[in-house]
């Protein structure tokens, strides 16, 4: 689902105008990005957390050619989903033995 589809769906159920809602959603994402870039962990209850991760410079092997090439250090925002509301279907619960 894309941002525009989310905005249309939320606008239909909330009664808000899609244009205003899109500005609000973009504002939320901008606030999350700013906070994470400043070193803060952003947690949204029932959804997950956004954190800043970094990758060190190193070498990467090209799978097709087998050649190695240098990679630069980088930083990126990562999302870790919460366990609340996660799909637990197919997982058996451990029972205590009596």
Rosetta silent file (secondary structure, phi, psi, omega in degrees, C-alpha in Angstrom):
SEQUENCE: XXXXXXXXXXXXXXXXXXXXXXXXXXXXXXXXXXXXXXXXXXXXXXXXXXXXXXXXXXXXXXXXXXXXXXXXXXXXXXXXXXXXXXXXXXXXXXXXXX
SCORE:     score description
SCORE:     0.000 S_00000001
   1 L     0.000  134.779 -179.107    0.000    0.000    0.000 S_00000001
   2 L   -95.942  163.928 -177.889    1.329    3.406   -0.949 S_00000001
   3 H   -54.724  -45.091 -178.794    1.060    6.671    0.984 S_00000001
   4 H   -62.082  -36.621  178.725   -1.650    8.053   -1.302 S_00000001
   5 H   -68.064  -39.431  177.213   -3.749    4.905   -0.819 S_00000001
   6 H   -63.542  -44.791 -179.383   -3.407    5.166    2.956 S_00000001
   7 H   -60.514  -45.272 -179.673   -4.419    8.846    2.858 S_00000001
   8 H   -62.495  -42.954 -178.488   -7.508    8.098    0.742 S_00000001
   9 H   -66.037  -44.212 -179.862   -8.558    5.248    3.034 S_00000001
  10 H   -68.628  -38.705  178.386   -8.095    7.258    6.250 S_00000001
  11 H   -61.441  -39.467 -179.009   -9.814   10.297    4.707 S_00000001
  12 H   -66.248  -36.641 -177.424  -12.836    8.161    3.811 S_00000001
  13 H   -89.099  -21.138 -175.852  -13.205    6.805    7.341 S_00000001
  14 H  -100.427  -20.860 -177.746  -12.295    9.969    9.271 S_00000001
  15 L    84.652    2.878  177.885  -14.093   12.654    7.298 S_00000001
  16 L   -82.714  157.612  177.731  -10.899   14.725    6.989 S_00000001
  17 L   -76.033  139.127 -176.070   -9.798   16.237    3.691 S_00000001
  18 H   -60.327  -39.848 -179.642   -7.186   14.149    1.875 S_00000001
  19 H   -62.462  -45.194  178.948   -4.883   17.129    1.222 S_00000001
  20 H   -67.186  -39.440 -179.861   -4.775   18.124    4.888 S_00000001
  21 H   -64.852  -39.687  179.490   -4.367   14.524    5.968 S_00000001
  22 H   -64.619  -39.936  176.733   -1.419   14.018    3.599 S_00000001
  23 H   -61.555  -41.050  179.895    0.308   17.087    5.068 S_00000001
  24 H   -65.268  -44.001  179.769   -0.221   15.676    8.564 S_00000001
  25 H   -64.143  -44.012  177.477    1.159   12.236    7.632 S_00000001
  26 H   -62.735  -35.458  176.486    4.192   13.800    5.949 S_00000001
  27 H   -65.127  -39.365  177.782    4.698   15.907    9.078 S_00000001
  28 H   -63.265  -47.581  179.758    4.642   12.785   11.253 S_00000001
  29 H   -63.324  -37.824  178.432    7.249   11.067    9.078 S_00000001
  30 H   -65.072  -39.888  178.753    9.427   14.203    9.082 S_00000001
  31 H   -65.718  -40.477  177.583    9.254   14.371   12.894 S_00000001
  32 H   -62.454  -46.870 -178.677   10.219   10.688   13.173 S_00000001
  33 H   -61.121  -45.167 -179.768   13.153   11.178   10.784 S_00000001
  34 H   -62.029  -45.924 -179.253   14.413   14.260   12.640 S_00000001
  35 H   -63.178  -43.658 -178.973   14.197   12.580   16.042 S_00000001
  36 H   -66.755  -40.743  178.832   15.974    9.416   14.865 S_00000001
  37 H   -64.266  -24.663  177.282   18.722   11.412   13.143 S_00000001
  38 L   -87.563    5.722  175.610   19.310   13.196   16.474 S_00000001
  39 L    94.618    4.054  179.356   19.887    9.832   18.147 S_00000001
  40 L   -85.457  149.267  172.030   16.465    9.311   19.700 S_00000001
  41 L   -94.483  127.916  179.985   14.564    6.022   19.553 S_00000001
  42 E  -105.156  117.007 -179.513   10.992    6.601   18.360 S_00000001
  43 E  -113.490  132.824  175.581    8.502    4.048   19.685 S_00000001
  44 E  -117.335  112.842 -175.488    4.884    3.782   18.586 S_00000001
  45 L   -56.143  130.937  179.057    2.919    1.543   20.926 S_00000001
  46 L    81.549   -4.006 -179.363    1.434   -1.482   19.165 S_00000001
  47 L  -120.027  -58.174  179.512    3.390   -0.775   15.983 S_00000001
  48 E   156.103 -165.407 -176.422    7.142   -0.738   16.604 S_00000001
  49 E  -129.624  146.780  174.433   10.271    1.378   16.930 S_00000001
  50 E  -108.852  131.038  178.742   12.427    3.442   14.603 S_00000001
  51 E  -137.838  159.255  177.320   16.171    3.543   15.318 S_00000001
  52 E   -94.405  126.653  178.210   19.294    4.793   13.563 S_00000001
  53 E  -117.064  158.913  177.440   21.690    2.065   12.491 S_00000001
  54 E  -132.265  151.621  179.289   25.105    2.323   10.915 S_00000001
  55 E  -123.586  128.919 -178.877   27.076    0.104    8.617 S_00000001
  56 L   -74.992  157.603  175.461   30.870    0.173    8.623 S_00000001
  57 L   -69.681  150.625 -179.461   32.942    0.547    5.491 S_00000001
  58 E  -173.309 -153.302  178.887   34.265   -2.694    4.116 S_00000001
  59 E  -124.160  146.817  179.763   34.415   -4.885    1.062 S_00000001
  60 E  -126.912  138.873  178.554   31.630   -6.631   -0.780 S_00000001
  61 E   -96.132  126.460  177.490   31.953   -9.562   -3.169 S_00000001
  62 L   -74.727  121.121 -175.760   29.978   -9.302   -6.404 S_00000001
  63 L   -64.874  -31.771 -177.524   28.082  -12.596   -6.757 S_00000001
  64 L   -78.618  -44.073 -174.122   28.112  -12.524  -10.562 S_00000001
  65 L  -100.889  -19.623 -177.740   31.739  -11.618  -11.219 S_00000001
  66 L    80.814    0.067  179.782   33.424  -12.671   -7.974 S_00000001
  67 L   -78.753  149.380  175.476   35.209   -9.313   -7.789 S_00000001
  68 E  -100.033  146.230  177.215   35.500   -7.447   -4.512 S_00000001
  69 E  -140.269  152.637 -178.086   34.695   -3.772   -4.252 S_00000001
  70 E   -76.402  142.640  174.669   34.913   -1.249   -1.452 S_00000001
  71 E  -118.383  144.944 -179.660   31.746   -0.135    0.299 S_00000001
  72 L   -86.179  155.599  173.550   31.341    3.143    2.144 S_00000001
  73 L   -67.608  147.048 -179.747   30.149    3.514    5.708 S_00000001
  74 E  -147.817  159.262  174.476   26.475    4.471    5.882 S_00000001
  75 E  -122.920  146.372 -179.510   23.697    5.307    8.310 S_00000001
  76 E  -153.095  157.070  177.968   20.054    4.389    7.845 S_00000001
  77 E   -89.780  129.256  179.682   16.758    4.375    9.696 S_00000001
  78 E  -116.238  149.348  177.908   15.548    0.908   10.636 S_00000001
  79 E  -115.984  130.639  176.891   12.106   -0.176   11.806 S_00000001
  80 E  -117.216  112.528 -178.651   11.597   -2.973   14.312 S_00000001
  81 E   -67.235  149.538  178.402    7.961   -4.129   14.570 S_00000001
  82 L   -79.228  161.911  179.330    6.497   -4.718   18.004 S_00000001
  83 L   -82.394  -18.616  179.300    5.436   -8.151   19.150 S_00000001
  84 L   -69.280  126.390  178.612    2.000   -6.868   20.145 S_00000001
  85 L    80.793    1.052  178.130   -0.474   -7.767   17.457 S_00000001
  86 L   -68.290  150.149 -179.644    2.053   -9.827   15.540 S_00000001
  87 L   -71.097  114.364 -178.609    0.649  -12.833   13.730 S_00000001
  88 L  -107.841   14.196 -179.935    1.198  -15.794   16.032 S_00000001
  89 L   -64.343  136.708  178.395   -0.759  -18.281   13.954 S_00000001
  90 L    89.537   -9.265  177.976    0.995  -21.588   13.593 S_00000001
  91 L   -98.091  127.550 -179.623    3.118  -21.101   16.673 S_00000001
  92 L   -86.060  142.500  177.753    2.363  -23.471   19.479 S_00000001
  93 L   -83.246  140.191  177.844    2.340  -22.197   23.026 S_00000001
  94 L   -78.016  131.020 -179.972    4.659  -23.945   25.416 S_00000001
  95 L  -105.484  143.771  177.496    2.751  -25.606   28.202 S_00000001
  96 L   -76.257  137.295  177.185    4.071  -26.173   31.669 S_00000001
  97 L   -79.474  134.262 -177.720    4.370  -29.778   32.636 S_00000001
  98 L   -82.467    0.000    0.000    2.326  -30.636   35.690 S_00000001
